[in-house]
């Protein structure tokens, strides 16, 4: 049975969450969203955000930018693997001497 997502629970000590609770929630939620780059970047970006006094919105934008960038760069690779091509070739490797059709101008 799938686990339902609920709002993160508050710690009983002074109304603050512990670092391990936040890390566990971040790991669970990023897996649920299928956003591994978000999880990888969150700690580094949090440290940078503290040093540079980012707002919460700026931090969120930076995290989401990392995830979008990772998806764009890995999306093509996944589609090529899923196509099960026998060999991957590039335009630079194209041998035009074997092409059929009208002669190049």
Residue frames as qw, qx, qy, qz and C-alpha x, y, z in Angstrom:
[[0.000, 0.890, 0.456, 0.000, 0.00, 0.00, 0.00],
 [0.417, 0.541, -0.050, 0.729, 1.47, 3.39, -0.95],
 [0.377, -0.405, -0.445, 0.704, 2.54, 5.66, 1.85],
 [0.081, 0.894, 0.383, 0.218, 0.49, 8.83, 2.06],
 [0.410, 0.267, -0.172, 0.855, 2.25, 12.13, 2.25],
 [0.333, -0.841, -0.422, 0.062, 1.39, 14.28, 5.22],
 [0.048, 0.921, -0.192, 0.335, 2.71, 17.55, 6.46],
 [0.530, 0.280, -0.632, 0.491, 6.05, 17.18, 8.24],
 [0.624, -0.653, -0.427, 0.033, 5.57, 16.60, 11.94],
 [0.040, -0.846, 0.285, -0.448, 6.85, 19.11, 14.44],
 [0.523, 0.124, -0.705, 0.462, 9.42, 18.09, 17.01],
 [0.537, -0.716, -0.445, -0.037, 8.24, 18.10, 20.61],
 [0.582, -0.392, -0.165, 0.693, 11.32, 20.00, 21.76],
 [0.101, -0.536, -0.028, 0.838, 10.61, 23.73, 21.65],
 [0.565, 0.691, 0.290, -0.346, 8.49, 23.40, 18.49],
 [0.213, 0.736, -0.531, -0.362, 11.56, 22.94, 16.28],
 [0.970, 0.225, -0.066, -0.067, 12.38, 20.07, 13.96],
 [0.622, -0.535, 0.464, 0.333, 15.67, 18.26, 14.33],
 [0.182, 0.616, -0.580, -0.502, 18.12, 18.08, 11.47],
 [0.146, -0.077, 0.975, 0.152, 17.59, 14.33, 11.14],
 [0.402, 0.537, 0.667, -0.324, 13.80, 14.77, 10.91],
 [0.350, 0.772, -0.096, -0.521, 14.19, 17.36, 8.17],
 [0.045, 0.478, -0.794, -0.372, 16.73, 15.21, 6.31],
 [0.286, 0.149, 0.946, -0.029, 14.45, 12.17, 6.50],
 [0.421, 0.681, 0.449, -0.398, 11.47, 14.16, 5.23],
 [0.243, 0.733, -0.371, -0.516, 13.54, 15.67, 2.42],
 [0.086, -0.267, 0.922, 0.265, 14.74, 12.22, 1.35],
 [0.347, 0.371, 0.845, -0.166, 11.21, 10.78, 1.44],
 [0.374, 0.764, 0.267, -0.453, 9.62, 13.68, -0.41],
 [0.162, 0.658, -0.533, -0.507, 12.31, 13.92, -3.10],
 [0.175, -0.047, 0.965, 0.191, 11.92, 10.18, -3.80],
 [0.353, 0.556, 0.693, -0.291, 8.16, 10.66, -3.99],
 [0.337, 0.826, -0.001, -0.452, 8.64, 13.47, -6.49],
 [0.863, 0.246, 0.253, 0.362, 11.31, 11.47, -8.35],
 [0.192, 0.947, -0.120, 0.228, 13.70, 14.40, -7.90],
 [0.873, -0.252, -0.116, 0.402, 17.11, 12.98, -6.94],
 [0.458, 0.420, -0.061, 0.781, 19.04, 16.08, -8.00],
 [0.344, -0.763, -0.057, -0.545, 17.00, 18.10, -5.53],
 [0.845, -0.530, -0.044, 0.050, 18.12, 15.86, -2.70],
 [0.797, 0.083, -0.029, 0.597, 21.75, 15.99, -3.84],
 [0.276, 0.519, 0.018, 0.809, 21.80, 19.79, -4.05],
 [0.434, -0.794, -0.328, -0.272, 19.71, 20.68, -0.98],
 [0.703, -0.577, -0.124, 0.397, 22.48, 20.60, 1.65],
 [0.532, 0.041, 0.166, 0.830, 25.02, 22.47, -0.48],
 [0.008, 0.591, 0.340, 0.731, 22.47, 25.09, -1.45],
 [0.526, -0.776, -0.345, -0.044, 21.25, 25.45, 2.14],
 [0.649, -0.412, -0.046, 0.638, 24.76, 26.28, 3.30],
 [0.316, 0.222, 0.289, 0.876, 25.19, 28.80, 0.48],
 [0.216, -0.720, -0.453, -0.479, 21.77, 30.30, 1.24],
 [0.586, -0.718, -0.267, 0.264, 22.74, 30.82, 4.88],
 [0.560, -0.235, 0.104, 0.788, 26.03, 32.49, 3.93],
 [0.140, 0.195, 0.377, 0.895, 24.42, 34.75, 1.31],
 [0.212, 0.301, 0.509, -0.778, 21.18, 35.43, 3.29],
 [0.196, -0.147, -0.714, -0.656, 18.84, 34.08, 0.62],
 [0.611, -0.072, 0.220, -0.757, 15.09, 34.18, 1.14],
 [0.628, 0.036, 0.762, -0.158, 13.17, 30.91, 1.28],
 [0.699, 0.646, 0.193, -0.237, 11.89, 31.57, -2.23],
 [0.293, 0.787, -0.526, -0.136, 15.42, 32.12, -3.59],
 [0.326, -0.363, 0.870, -0.073, 16.55, 28.85, -2.01],
 [0.699, 0.308, 0.603, -0.228, 13.58, 26.99, -3.48],
 [0.587, 0.768, -0.104, -0.235, 14.24, 28.44, -6.93],
 [0.074, 0.682, -0.723, -0.074, 17.90, 27.36, -6.77],
 [0.499, -0.117, 0.847, -0.141, 16.92, 23.81, -5.74],
 [0.704, 0.511, 0.435, -0.233, 14.35, 23.52, -8.50],
 [0.402, 0.807, -0.358, -0.244, 16.80, 24.91, -11.07],
 [0.170, -0.479, 0.860, 0.048, 19.23, 22.10, -10.20],
 [0.592, 0.177, 0.766, -0.176, 16.49, 19.50, -10.66],
 [0.622, 0.718, 0.149, -0.276, 15.33, 20.94, -14.00],
 [0.199, 0.769, -0.574, -0.197, 18.92, 21.14, -15.25],
 [0.336, -0.280, 0.899, -0.019, 19.58, 17.52, -14.27],
 [0.654, 0.394, 0.605, -0.227, 16.38, 16.34, -15.98],
 [0.523, 0.797, -0.106, -0.283, 17.22, 18.20, -19.17],
 [0.101, 0.682, -0.712, -0.133, 20.73, 16.79, -19.34],
 [0.298, -0.171, 0.936, -0.077, 19.78, 13.20, -18.50],
 [0.677, 0.392, 0.358, -0.510, 16.50, 13.01, -20.42],
 [0.600, 0.614, -0.397, -0.323, 18.12, 12.49, -23.80],
 [0.070, 0.425, -0.899, 0.079, 20.43, 9.80, -22.47],
 [0.481, 0.071, 0.772, -0.409, 17.51, 7.86, -21.02],
 [0.715, 0.516, 0.116, -0.458, 15.56, 8.03, -24.28],
 [0.443, 0.597, -0.642, -0.186, 18.55, 6.77, -26.27],
 [0.127, -0.245, 0.935, -0.220, 19.01, 3.84, -23.84],
 [0.591, 0.257, 0.585, -0.492, 15.29, 3.05, -24.01],
 [0.645, 0.579, -0.209, -0.452, 15.45, 2.96, -27.82],
 [0.829, -0.191, 0.510, 0.124, 17.97, 0.06, -27.64],
 [0.538, 0.779, -0.281, -0.155, 20.01, 1.30, -30.59],
 [0.962, 0.023, -0.068, 0.262, 22.75, -1.20, -31.53],
 [0.603, -0.048, -0.037, 0.795, 25.32, 1.60, -31.67],
 [0.021, -0.913, -0.243, 0.327, 25.26, 5.31, -30.91],
 [0.574, 0.232, 0.276, 0.735, 26.66, 7.51, -33.67],
 [0.048, -0.739, -0.167, 0.651, 27.09, 11.24, -34.04],
 [0.536, 0.832, 0.094, -0.107, 26.94, 13.50, -37.08],
 [0.052, -0.822, 0.540, 0.174, 30.70, 13.94, -36.89],
 [0.487, -0.242, 0.831, 0.115, 31.12, 10.19, -37.45],
 [0.722, 0.544, 0.325, -0.276, 28.90, 10.18, -40.55],
 [0.395, -0.232, 0.663, 0.592, 30.66, 8.78, -43.61],
 [0.493, 0.596, 0.094, -0.627, 29.07, 10.57, -46.58],
 [0.152, 0.406, -0.772, -0.465, 30.82, 8.34, -49.16],
 [0.053, 0.133, 0.989, 0.024, 28.29, 5.56, -48.48],
 [0.361, 0.449, 0.430, -0.695, 25.18, 7.70, -48.73],
 [0.309, 0.358, 0.764, 0.438, 22.76, 7.01, -51.59],
 [0.142, 0.854, 0.432, -0.253, 20.75, 9.63, -53.38],
 [0.417, 0.881, 0.037, 0.220, 21.57, 12.83, -55.22],
 [0.687, 0.120, -0.211, 0.685, 25.19, 13.88, -55.17],
 [0.305, -0.747, -0.267, 0.527, 26.04, 16.70, -52.78],
 [0.394, 0.879, 0.147, 0.224, 26.39, 20.11, -54.43]]
